[in-house]
């Protein structure tokens, strides 16, 4: 039996991989660089904020996922991210905290580009993107409200805005259109 070259496996993985400390990129693989259109040299040492559409989304996501990482030790969601050229795209992100008691201290994260299946079709605000992600995960307005720490009525307002932007007649129609249908 031959030894496995873990460094080569990390580098050649078909999904984007990041090792992080305190929400900064310690190392990343070639697929992540390709996905975001940025070189390893530009990414190493940067905070994850460079991959988000806005500073506000970066901060809110960090606050939202910390308690989940504390409890479960891992986290996953679909969210809109930003390439180096400014283009936004849907991305499935999963992560594992190395220490649940300090979830942002160190972790490993995976990134899968969903743009071929789920294009970003309309200009959305940060909150609209968060509500859209919840709807695509099949969550109710009350569940989305709990996740985002806002009222379910506020979620319904954002859902109505999304329905107008996507010319959707029902929530099911909206989800279908958000999913690229």
Secondary structure, DSSP 8 states (H G I E B T S, - for coil): -----HHHHHHH-SSEEEEEETTEEEEE-HHHHHHHT--HHHHTT-BGGGGSS-HHHHHHHHHHHHHHHHHHSEEEEEEEEE-TTS-EEEEEEEEEES-GGGTTTSEEEEEEE-TTTS---S---HHHHHHHHHHHTT--HHHHHHHHTS-HHHHHHHHHHHHHHTT-SSHHHHHHHHTT-
